[in-house]
Amino acid sequence: MERFYVVNILVENRQNAYKQVNELLHNFADVIRLRVGYPVPDENMAIILLVVKADNDTMGSLSGKLGQIKDVKVKTVPVK
């Protein structure tokens, strides 16, 4: 069963992790309904907000792979 999720991604080191995050998000583009990115170059970080419509397995795969990238923190919240 598919449902919506809100995913908050904090990239704490843009120089090291941003490319990996972008490549991974590209691989999951078919389930991402909204992506908003806020780069903070002065602090070498970025904040990314996603709205995703996926089943539990796909969402678990996405959040798990994001969480394995060094300097990336992820929080996923299911929407009703």
PEKA-V958308 format. One record per helix or strand. SS is the DSSP state (h for helix, s for strand). FROM is the first residue (numbers start at 1). TO is the last residue. If there is no record, write none. Layout:
ss=SS from=FROM to=TO
ss=SS from=FROM to=TO
This chain:
ss=s from=3 to=11
ss=h from=14 to=27
ss=s from=32 to=40
ss=h from=41 to=43
ss=s from=45 to=54
ss=h from=56 to=67
ss=s from=72 to=79
